[in-house]
Amino acid sequence: MFKLIVRVVLRKAKIGIHLGRRRSICFLVLATFLLVWYSCGWLITITSKALLPPPPPDQNLDHFRRNRSLAHYMDNIQVLIEPSTTPCAGAEEVPVLILVSSAPLNYENRQAVRTTWGKHQPTYFVMGLNSNDVDEQLVDNYVEAKQYGDLVLFELHDHYQNLTLKSALMIQWALRNCPQAEFMFKTDDDVLVNPWTLKLVLKENPDAALLGYKIEDTLVHRDEYTKWFMPRWLFNTDVVPQYLSGTGYLINGVNLENILKKAYKVPLVNLEDVYFTYLVAHRTLSLPLTHDRRLSPHKPWLPLACAYWTLASMHSLSPDEMITAWSKIEKIADQDATSCGFFKSYLESDFLLY
C-alpha cells in the first residue's frame, strides 16, 4: 500500500506539469497528507503491538470456580506412594515432624535436603503428579521412594494453585501417620532448616498454636501476572490482616485435627498460607499466630556462617547454596555456637536478609 501511494504521487506529479501548477500543488498536498496518515497508522500499529504486554499466564483457578469445598477434593484424592514405615511408628515422643512440599521434577532439591538437614529429624516430601508424563514420573518416583523411603505421592495435579489442597493432605497424613508429633512443620524444598536453632525455637515456644514469620496488613495481589494473584471473586477484601509465611510454619499437634475439621467448612482460596494460618486457624478458630523471625522467608545476602546459624529456616536456596550453607552450620554446631551472639542484633532489623 505504501509503495502504491508513492507511485501514484510520482505519476500525478508528472501529469501535473501538463494540467497546471495550481492543480498539481493541490493534488500533491492531498497525496502527501494521505501518505503521512497511512504511515502514522502503520507506525502506531507496529508500536502498539511491540508495547502490549503478553497475555497473562493461565492461573489454573477454574476448579475453584466450580467448587470451593475442601471435602469435594479430599474425598477424591488417593495416596499413590508412601513410606511403609515411619520413625513415628512406636515412638512415644516426636518433637517435630517436617513435611516438605516438593515438585515432581525437583529431585536435586530433595537430594540437597536429604544430604543436609533432612538427616536430623523425621522429614518427608509431599508431591502430586506432573501432568506432562504421569507414567514416567510414577516409575521415577517409585524407584526414588524405594531407595529413600521418604516420598508421599498423591493423585493430585501438582501446580502452584493446588498448594492449599497439598497442605490439607499434609495435615491429614500427619494425623494418620504421626499423631504423637508435638509440632508439624510445613515447608518447601528450597528451604534450609537449621535443626539446632529450630530446637531452640520450639523450646522457647512450647505452647504456641501456630508459629512462623508473621506478615501483617499485606495487600492482596490483583495482578494476574504474579503467582500470588488472588481474584476478587475468590477473596473479596483487599488486605490480609495477618498470616504466617508459607515458606515454613509450625502447627502445634494439638491443633491439627481442629484445623483440618474446620477447613472443611471454610471456602478454599489458592494461597495456602493465607487459607490455613489466617482464614481457618486465626479468623475462624481464633488461634493466635506467634511471630518468630528466625523462621524466615528470606535468606542471608552475605554468606556468613553466623548469618545462617542464627536462623531456624531460610528460603529460596538452590541445591548448591543449601549444601554450602549447611557445611558452615555444621561447623558451628561442632564448635562453639556462642560466637554468633553478635548477629542477633542484626536479625532484629533483617539487615542481613533478602
Secondary structure, DSSP 8 states (H G I E B T S, - for coil): -HHHHHHHHHHHHHHHHHH-HHHHHHHHHHHHHHHHHHHHHHHHHHHHHHHS---------HHHHH---HHHHHTT--EEE--SS-TTTT-S-EEEEEEEE--TT-HHHHHHHHHTGGGSS-EEEEEEE-SS-HHHHHHHHHHHHHHHS-EEEEEEE-SGGGHHHHHHHHHHHHHHH-TTEEEEEEEETT-EE-HHHHHHHHHH-TT-SEEE-EEEEEE----TTSTT---TTT---SEEEEEE-TTEEEEEGGGHHHHHHHHTTS---S-HHIIIIIIIIIIIT---EEE-TTB-SS-BSS--HHHHHT-SEE----HHHHHHHHHHHHHHHHS-GGGGGGGHHHHTTTTTB-
